[in-house]
């Protein structure tokens, strides 16, 4: 943690920042600026006096898991919460509740979810003013929520998004004597640069902010050794690499569960429905009405799966162009199976790509974009024949968790190349790496040329994944994070 002098200085700076933003907010809304600032200061002071309670013996087994994002779409933080609860910690999970978290999180008695809402800034005026007022309001909301909680031993927060969460969490930890642990998934400023450009003032501000407050954490976790080295070299942060590992729910799906999943999906997505007259059948499976046994259809299409948050760091036009090329291979006489491509997820660019998909003229390739419940997503991965990953790290230092989950299901992957991907995907061993749509189309043709036989390259990759299955999340967490928490308790 920071020294006494630097702590006082940063507290003063944080107060000045809030005062400046409050001044801007008041000016834009026409309110009395001194009145707004005085009211904000009085409210904060009153809150501090009421809520400031230092850690005690009971707080040693309490942890706040914080994400300024959708809890339901933050699997790694859900895994952290579950691991903490399994080791006897009382977990308060703070974040947006836009999507349903996994049922294990909802049913765990030691996990309490405290939802917060994403606030909006002033819509009138320049974009910078909107961003600053949004940051102020989000800071005040988060500060109030965290100080309303019982004292916590640790605040474990995800970054990104880290603005304003890191500063607020750090302030609460200083006031209450708690320990701040940052789990670095990526850098927030590099994600912002994808849409705004590296030279944009907001991007430069975000970079300065992360460099200022990131080193103040008691400890840091990160997702790759490449990020660990970068944090040490360029940020002065010593971090522990905790690779994403698949949870136990990610495994190959039994035939009967495949059939039930496909039958449910067929109700809303005709791509999964059977084209023949067989009753109780899907495009991939058929159920024997006599004994209820399920078998794979010999003439089934191949099932291709990808998942995305539909953001700028994933260019899905690459996959769409590769699927058009694949369609061309079949029309040209190549002995390839038909293809059902399922792209799951929510995000800002989903509607844009859905329009592109609707405009495509494909006969042998069918595409659907469902949103799956947390319980169905592992079943889909465990039922698929091939996964595709288009995640291209904004920093070049993080790894796609979706590939980790696919590997947990022994699902071979085609992944787009970027720096440090080799820490996860080994070309020609557990999948293939591509750089453009043409190369991806060639990989699809090569891997599916002998489908559905398991004797080809696709089957070999699946066997390699089966033979090299490593640690699951629980064992990895117990080895890396649990000793860290024990060490922090003894300090």
C-alpha positions as CSV (number, residue, x, y, z in Angstrom):
1,X,0.0,0.0,0.0
2,X,1.0,3.6,-0.3
3,X,3.1,5.5,2.3
4,X,1.4,7.9,4.7
5,X,2.5,10.9,2.7
6,X,1.5,9.6,-0.7
7,X,-1.8,8.4,0.8
8,X,-2.7,11.8,2.1
9,X,-1.7,13.4,-1.2
10,X,-3.8,10.9,-3.2
11,X,-6.8,11.4,-0.9
12,X,-6.5,15.1,-1.5
13,X,-6.2,14.6,-5.2
14,X,-9.3,12.3,-5.2
15,X,-11.3,15.0,-3.3
16,X,-10.2,17.7,-5.8
17,X,-11.2,15.4,-8.7
18,X,-14.6,14.9,-7.3
19,X,-14.9,18.7,-6.6
20,X,-14.0,19.6,-10.2
21,X,-16.4,17.1,-11.7
22,X,-19.1,18.3,-9.3
23,X,-18.4,21.9,-10.5
24,X,-18.8,20.8,-14.1
25,X,-22.0,19.0,-13.4
26,X,-23.4,21.9,-11.6
27,X,-22.5,24.3,-14.3
28,X,-24.0,22.1,-17.0
29,X,-27.3,21.7,-15.1
30,X,-27.7,25.3,-14.1
31,X,-27.6,24.6,-10.4
32,X,-25.8,26.7,-7.9
33,X,-22.2,25.4,-8.1
34,X,-21.2,26.2,-4.5
35,X,-24.4,24.7,-3.2
36,X,-23.8,21.4,-5.2
37,X,-20.2,21.2,-4.0
38,X,-21.0,21.9,-0.4
39,X,-23.9,19.4,-0.4
40,X,-21.7,16.7,-2.0
41,X,-18.9,17.4,0.6
42,X,-21.3,17.4,3.5
43,X,-22.9,14.2,2.3
44,X,-19.6,12.4,1.9
45,X,-18.3,13.6,5.3
46,X,-21.5,12.5,6.9
47,X,-21.3,9.1,5.2
48,X,-17.7,8.7,6.2
49,X,-18.5,9.4,9.9
50,X,-21.4,6.9,9.9
51,X,-19.9,4.2,7.8
52,X,-16.2,4.2,8.7
53,X,-15.6,1.0,10.6
54,X,-12.2,-0.6,10.7
55,X,-11.7,-4.3,10.2
56,X,-12.3,-6.6,13.2
57,X,-12.0,-10.3,13.8
58,X,-15.3,-11.0,12.0
59,X,-14.2,-9.2,8.9
60,X,-11.2,-11.5,8.3
61,X,-13.6,-14.0,6.6
62,X,-15.4,-11.4,4.4
63,X,-14.4,-10.5,0.8
64,X,-16.0,-8.1,-1.6
65,X,-15.7,-9.2,-5.2
66,X,-16.2,-6.2,-7.4
67,X,-16.8,-5.8,-11.1
68,X,-18.0,-2.6,-12.8
69,X,-19.7,-4.7,-15.5
70,X,-22.3,-7.4,-15.9
71,X,-21.8,-10.1,-13.3
72,X,-23.5,-12.7,-15.5
73,X,-20.9,-12.0,-18.3
74,X,-17.9,-12.1,-15.9
75,X,-17.2,-15.8,-15.5
76,X,-13.7,-15.4,-14.0
77,X,-15.1,-13.2,-11.2
78,X,-17.9,-15.7,-10.6
79,X,-15.3,-18.4,-10.3
80,X,-13.4,-16.3,-7.8
81,X,-16.6,-15.8,-5.7
82,X,-17.3,-19.6,-5.8
83,X,-13.7,-20.5,-4.8
84,X,-13.8,-18.0,-1.9
85,X,-17.1,-19.4,-0.6
86,X,-15.8,-22.9,-0.8
87,X,-13.0,-21.9,1.6
88,X,-15.3,-20.4,4.1
89,X,-15.3,-16.8,3.1
90,X,-18.5,-14.7,3.1
91,X,-18.6,-13.1,-0.3
92,X,-20.3,-9.9,-1.3
93,X,-20.5,-9.8,-5.1
94,X,-21.0,-6.2,-6.3
95,X,-21.7,-5.5,-10.0
96,X,-24.3,-4.9,-12.7
97,X,-27.0,-7.5,-12.8
98,X,-27.9,-7.4,-16.5
99,X,-27.6,-11.1,-17.2
100,X,-28.3,-14.1,-15.0
101,X,-25.2,-15.3,-13.1
102,X,-24.5,-19.1,-13.0
103,X,-26.9,-21.0,-10.9
104,X,-24.1,-22.1,-8.6
105,X,-23.4,-18.5,-7.7
106,X,-27.1,-17.8,-7.1
107,X,-27.6,-20.8,-4.9
108,X,-24.4,-20.5,-2.8
109,X,-25.5,-19.3,0.7
110,X,-22.1,-17.6,1.3
111,X,-22.4,-15.4,-1.7
112,X,-24.6,-12.3,-1.5
113,X,-25.1,-10.3,-4.7
114,X,-25.4,-6.5,-4.3
115,X,-26.4,-5.1,-7.6
116,X,-25.4,-1.6,-8.8
117,X,-26.6,0.2,-11.9
118,X,-24.6,1.7,-14.7
119,X,-25.3,5.5,-14.5
120,X,-25.4,8.0,-17.3
121,X,-23.7,11.4,-17.3
122,X,-25.0,14.7,-18.6
123,X,-26.1,14.2,-22.2
124,X,-25.8,17.9,-23.2
125,X,-22.5,19.5,-24.0
126,X,-19.2,18.0,-25.0
127,X,-18.4,14.3,-24.8
128,X,-15.7,14.9,-22.1
129,X,-18.3,16.5,-19.8
130,X,-20.6,13.5,-20.3
131,X,-17.8,11.2,-19.4
132,X,-16.7,13.2,-16.4
133,X,-20.2,13.5,-14.9
134,X,-20.8,9.8,-15.5
135,X,-17.6,9.0,-13.7
136,X,-18.6,11.3,-10.8
137,X,-22.0,9.7,-10.4
138,X,-20.6,6.2,-10.7
139,X,-17.9,7.0,-8.1
140,X,-20.5,8.3,-5.6
141,X,-22.8,5.3,-6.1
142,X,-19.9,2.8,-5.7
143,X,-18.5,4.7,-2.7
144,X,-21.9,4.6,-1.0
145,X,-22.4,0.9,-1.7
146,X,-18.9,-0.2,-0.5
147,X,-19.1,1.9,2.7
148,X,-22.6,0.5,3.4
149,X,-21.1,-3.0,3.5
150,X,-19.8,-4.7,6.6
151,X,-16.0,-4.2,6.8
152,X,-14.2,-6.6,4.4
153,X,-10.8,-8.2,4.7
154,X,-10.2,-7.8,1.0
155,X,-11.8,-6.1,-2.1
156,X,-11.0,-8.3,-5.1
157,X,-11.8,-6.2,-8.2
158,X,-11.6,-6.8,-11.9
159,X,-9.8,-4.5,-14.2
160,X,-10.9,-3.4,-16.8
161,X,-13.2,-1.7,-16.4
162,X,-11.3,0.1,-13.6
163,X,-12.4,3.7,-13.9
164,X,-13.5,4.8,-11.4
165,X,-13.6,1.5,-9.5
166,X,-9.9,1.2,-8.7
167,X,-9.7,4.7,-7.1
168,X,-12.9,4.2,-5.1
169,X,-12.0,0.7,-3.9
170,X,-8.5,1.9,-2.9
171,X,-10.1,4.8,-1.0
172,X,-12.4,2.5,0.9
173,X,-9.5,0.1,1.7
174,X,-7.5,3.0,3.1
175,X,-10.4,4.2,5.2
176,X,-11.2,0.7,6.6
177,X,-7.8,-1.0,6.6
178,X,-8.8,-3.5,4.0
179,X,-6.6,-5.0,1.3
180,X,-7.1,-4.2,-2.4
181,X,-6.4,-7.0,-4.9
182,X,-6.7,-6.1,-8.6
183,X,-7.2,-8.9,-11.1
184,X,-5.8,-7.6,-14.4
185,X,-7.7,-9.1,-17.3
186,X,-6.4,-6.4,-19.7
187,X,-5.7,-2.6,-19.7
188,X,-8.7,-0.4,-19.9
189,X,-7.0,2.4,-21.9
190,X,-6.1,0.0,-24.7
191,X,-9.7,-1.1,-25.1
192,X,-10.8,2.5,-25.2
193,X,-8.2,3.2,-27.8
194,X,-9.9,0.7,-30.2
195,X,-12.8,3.1,-30.7
196,X,-11.3,6.5,-29.8
197,X,-7.7,6.2,-30.9
198,X,-4.5,6.1,-28.8
199,X,-4.1,9.9,-28.8
200,X,-7.6,10.8,-27.6
201,X,-7.6,12.8,-24.3
202,X,-9.9,10.3,-22.6
203,X,-7.5,7.4,-23.6
204,X,-4.5,9.4,-22.2
205,X,-6.5,10.1,-19.0
206,X,-7.4,6.5,-18.6
207,X,-3.8,5.4,-19.1
208,X,-2.6,7.9,-16.5
209,X,-5.3,6.8,-14.1
210,X,-4.4,3.1,-14.4
211,X,-0.7,3.9,-13.9
212,X,-1.5,6.1,-10.9
213,X,-3.9,3.8,-9.0
214,X,-2.9,0.3,-10.2
215,X,0.4,0.2,-8.1
216,X,-1.5,1.1,-4.9
217,X,-3.1,-2.4,-4.6
218,X,-1.9,-4.7,-2.0
219,X,-1.4,-7.3,-4.6
220,X,-2.3,-8.0,-8.2
221,X,-3.3,-11.0,-10.2
222,X,-3.1,-11.3,-14.0
223,X,-4.0,-13.7,-16.8
224,X,-0.7,-14.3,-18.6
225,X,3.0,-14.3,-18.0
226,X,3.3,-11.7,-20.8
227,X,1.1,-9.4,-18.8
228,X,3.0,-10.2,-15.6
229,X,6.2,-9.1,-17.3
230,X,4.7,-6.0,-18.7
231,X,3.2,-5.0,-15.3
232,X,6.6,-5.4,-13.7
233,X,8.6,-3.6,-16.4
234,X,6.3,-0.7,-17.3
235,X,4.1,-0.3,-14.3
236,X,6.2,-1.3,-11.3
237,X,3.6,-3.9,-10.3
238,X,4.5,-7.3,-9.1
239,X,1.7,-9.7,-10.1
240,X,0.8,-13.3,-9.8
241,X,-0.2,-15.1,-13.0
242,X,-3.4,-17.0,-12.5
243,X,-4.3,-18.5,-15.8
244,X,-7.9,-19.0,-16.7
245,X,-8.8,-22.6,-16.3
246,X,-12.1,-24.3,-17.2
247,X,-14.6,-24.9,-14.4
248,X,-15.8,-28.4,-13.9
249,X,-19.0,-27.7,-15.8
250,X,-17.0,-27.5,-19.1
251,X,-16.7,-31.0,-20.4
252,X,-17.9,-33.2,-23.3
253,X,-21.7,-33.3,-23.4
254,X,-23.4,-36.8,-23.2
255,X,-25.6,-37.7,-26.2
256,X,-28.9,-37.5,-24.2
257,X,-28.0,-33.9,-23.0
258,X,-27.0,-32.9,-26.6
259,X,-30.4,-34.0,-27.9
260,X,-32.3,-32.1,-25.2
261,X,-30.2,-29.0,-25.8
262,X,-30.7,-29.2,-29.6
263,X,-34.5,-29.8,-29.1
264,X,-34.8,-26.7,-26.9
265,X,-32.8,-24.5,-29.3
266,X,-34.8,-25.8,-32.3
267,X,-37.9,-24.1,-30.9
268,X,-36.5,-20.7,-31.4
269,X,-33.7,-21.4,-33.9
270,X,-34.8,-23.5,-36.9
271,X,-31.1,-24.2,-37.8
272,X,-31.2,-26.9,-35.1
273,X,-34.5,-28.5,-36.4
274,X,-34.6,-31.7,-38.4
275,X,-35.4,-31.4,-42.1
276,X,-36.9,-34.9,-42.4
277,X,-40.1,-36.3,-41.0
278,X,-38.6,-38.2,-38.1
279,X,-40.3,-37.4,-34.8
280,X,-38.2,-36.4,-31.8
281,X,-35.2,-35.6,-33.9
282,X,-32.9,-32.6,-34.5
283,X,-30.5,-31.7,-37.3
284,X,-27.8,-33.5,-35.4
285,X,-29.5,-36.2,-33.3
286,X,-32.4,-38.7,-33.4
287,X,-34.1,-40.4,-30.4
288,X,-35.3,-44.0,-30.7
289,X,-39.0,-43.9,-29.6
290,X,-38.7,-47.5,-28.4
291,X,-36.0,-47.4,-25.8
292,X,-35.3,-43.6,-25.7
293,X,-31.8,-44.1,-26.9
294,X,-30.1,-41.1,-28.7
295,X,-27.8,-41.4,-31.7
296,X,-26.0,-38.9,-33.9
297,X,-27.4,-38.7,-37.4
298,X,-24.9,-39.9,-40.0
299,X,-25.7,-37.1,-42.4
300,X,-25.6,-34.4,-39.8
301,X,-24.0,-31.0,-40.4
302,X,-20.9,-30.0,-38.6
303,X,-21.5,-27.7,-35.6
304,X,-19.2,-24.6,-35.4
305,X,-19.3,-22.5,-32.3
306,X,-18.0,-19.0,-31.5
307,X,-18.8,-16.6,-28.6
308,X,-18.3,-12.9,-28.4
309,X,-19.2,-9.7,-26.6
310,X,-19.7,-8.1,-30.0
311,X,-17.1,-5.4,-29.4
312,X,-14.3,-3.7,-31.5
313,X,-11.6,-6.2,-30.5
314,X,-13.4,-9.0,-32.5
315,X,-13.9,-8.5,-36.2
316,X,-16.6,-11.0,-37.1
317,X,-16.5,-10.1,-40.8
318,X,-13.4,-12.4,-40.9
319,X,-15.6,-15.4,-39.9
320,X,-18.5,-14.4,-42.2
321,X,-16.1,-14.1,-45.2
322,X,-14.6,-17.5,-44.4
323,X,-18.1,-19.0,-44.3
324,X,-18.8,-17.5,-47.7
325,X,-15.6,-19.1,-49.0
326,X,-16.6,-22.4,-47.4
327,X,-19.9,-22.2,-49.1
328,X,-18.0,-21.7,-52.4
329,X,-15.9,-24.8,-51.7
330,X,-19.1,-26.9,-51.5
331,X,-20.7,-25.4,-54.6
332,X,-17.4,-26.1,-56.4
333,X,-17.8,-29.8,-55.6
334,X,-15.6,-30.2,-52.5
335,X,-16.8,-33.1,-50.4
336,X,-17.5,-31.1,-47.3
337,X,-20.4,-31.3,-44.8
338,X,-23.0,-28.6,-44.4
339,X,-22.3,-26.3,-41.5
340,X,-24.3,-24.8,-38.7
341,X,-22.5,-21.8,-37.1
342,X,-23.7,-20.6,-33.7
343,X,-22.4,-17.3,-32.5
344,X,-23.4,-16.6,-28.9
345,X,-23.2,-13.5,-26.8
346,X,-24.5,-9.9,-26.2
347,X,-22.9,-6.7,-27.1
348,X,-23.0,-3.3,-28.9
349,X,-22.2,-4.6,-32.4
350,X,-24.5,-7.5,-32.5
351,X,-27.3,-5.8,-34.5
352,X,-24.7,-4.6,-37.0
353,X,-23.5,-8.2,-37.7
354,X,-27.0,-9.6,-37.7
355,X,-27.8,-7.3,-40.6
356,X,-24.7,-8.5,-42.4
357,X,-25.7,-12.2,-41.8
358,X,-29.3,-11.6,-43.0
359,X,-27.9,-10.2,-46.3
360,X,-25.8,-13.3,-47.0
361,X,-26.9,-15.8,-49.5
362,X,-25.9,-19.2,-48.2
363,X,-27.3,-22.7,-48.9
364,X,-25.0,-25.0,-47.1
365,X,-24.1,-22.8,-44.2
366,X,-26.6,-21.7,-41.6
367,X,-25.9,-19.1,-39.0
368,X,-27.7,-18.2,-35.8
369,X,-26.9,-15.8,-32.9
370,X,-28.6,-16.9,-29.8
371,X,-28.1,-15.7,-26.2
372,X,-27.6,-18.8,-24.0
373,X,-28.3,-19.2,-20.3
374,X,-25.2,-19.8,-18.2
375,X,-26.2,-23.5,-17.8
376,X,-26.6,-24.1,-21.6
377,X,-23.4,-22.5,-22.8
378,X,-21.1,-25.4,-21.5
379,X,-23.5,-27.9,-23.0
380,X,-23.2,-26.2,-26.4
381,X,-19.4,-26.1,-26.3
382,X,-19.4,-29.8,-25.3
383,X,-21.7,-30.6,-28.2
384,X,-19.8,-28.8,-30.9
385,X,-17.3,-30.1,-33.5
386,X,-15.1,-27.0,-33.8
387,X,-14.7,-23.7,-32.1
388,X,-13.6,-20.3,-33.6
389,X,-12.1,-17.5,-31.6
390,X,-11.8,-14.0,-33.1
391,X,-10.6,-12.3,-29.9
392,X,-7.7,-10.0,-30.7
393,X,-6.3,-8.6,-27.5
394,X,-6.2,-4.8,-27.4
395,X,-3.0,-5.0,-25.4
396,X,-1.6,-8.2,-26.9
397,X,-1.3,-9.4,-23.3
398,X,-4.5,-11.3,-22.3
399,X,-5.9,-14.6,-23.5
400,X,-9.5,-15.4,-24.5
401,X,-11.3,-17.3,-21.8
402,X,-13.7,-18.7,-24.4
403,X,-10.8,-20.8,-25.7
404,X,-10.1,-22.0,-22.2
405,X,-13.7,-23.1,-21.9
406,X,-13.6,-24.8,-25.3
407,X,-10.4,-26.7,-24.4
408,X,-12.2,-27.8,-21.2
409,X,-14.8,-29.5,-23.4
410,X,-11.9,-31.0,-25.5
411,X,-13.2,-28.8,-28.4
412,X,-10.5,-28.0,-31.0
413,X,-10.2,-24.3,-31.9
414,X,-9.2,-22.1,-34.8
415,X,-8.0,-18.8,-33.2
416,X,-6.8,-15.5,-34.8
417,X,-3.2,-14.7,-34.2
418,X,-1.9,-12.1,-31.7
419,X,1.0,-11.7,-29.4
420,X,1.2,-14.3,-26.5
421,X,-1.6,-16.5,-27.9
422,X,0.9,-19.3,-27.9
423,X,0.6,-19.5,-24.1
424,X,-2.7,-21.1,-24.8
425,X,-3.1,-22.3,-28.4
426,X,-0.4,-24.6,-29.8
427,X,-0.7,-24.6,-33.6
428,X,-1.2,-28.1,-35.1
429,X,-1.5,-29.6,-31.6
430,X,-4.8,-28.4,-30.1
431,X,-6.0,-26.2,-32.9
432,X,-4.9,-23.9,-35.7
433,X,-4.0,-20.2,-35.8
434,X,-5.0,-18.0,-38.7
435,X,-4.4,-14.4,-39.7
436,X,-7.2,-13.6,-42.2
437,X,-10.4,-15.0,-43.6
438,X,-8.8,-16.9,-46.4
439,X,-6.6,-18.8,-44.0
440,X,-9.5,-19.5,-41.7
441,X,-11.5,-20.9,-44.7
442,X,-8.6,-23.1,-45.6
443,X,-8.5,-24.4,-42.0
444,X,-12.2,-25.2,-42.1
445,X,-11.9,-27.1,-45.3
446,X,-8.9,-29.1,-44.0
447,X,-10.4,-29.9,-40.6
448,X,-13.9,-30.9,-41.9
449,X,-12.9,-32.7,-45.1
450,X,-13.2,-36.1,-43.3
451,X,-16.2,-35.2,-41.1
452,X,-17.9,-37.0,-39.3
453,X,-15.0,-39.5,-39.1
454,X,-12.8,-39.1,-36.1
455,X,-9.7,-40.3,-38.0
456,X,-8.7,-36.9,-39.5
457,X,-6.9,-33.8,-38.1
458,X,-10.0,-32.7,-36.1
459,X,-10.1,-36.0,-34.3
460,X,-6.4,-35.9,-33.7
461,X,-6.7,-32.4,-32.1
462,X,-9.5,-33.6,-29.9
463,X,-7.5,-36.6,-28.7
464,X,-4.5,-34.3,-27.9
465,X,-6.8,-32.2,-25.8
466,X,-8.1,-35.2,-24.0
467,X,-4.6,-36.4,-23.3
468,X,-3.2,-33.0,-22.2
469,X,-6.1,-32.0,-19.9
470,X,-4.6,-29.8,-17.2
471,X,-5.8,-28.3,-14.0
472,X,-9.3,-27.2,-13.5
473,X,-10.1,-23.8,-12.0
474,X,-10.5,-25.0,-8.4
475,X,-7.1,-26.7,-8.2
476,X,-5.4,-23.8,-9.9
477,X,-7.1,-21.3,-7.6
478,X,-6.1,-23.3,-4.5
479,X,-2.5,-23.3,-5.6
480,X,-2.2,-19.6,-6.6
481,X,-4.7,-17.4,-4.8
482,X,-5.4,-19.2,-1.5
483,X,-1.8,-18.9,-0.3
484,X,-1.8,-15.2,-1.2
485,X,-4.9,-14.6,0.9
486,X,-3.4,-16.5,3.8
487,X,-0.2,-14.4,3.5
488,X,-2.2,-11.2,3.5
489,X,-4.0,-12.2,6.6
490,X,-0.8,-12.7,8.4
491,X,0.7,-9.3,7.6
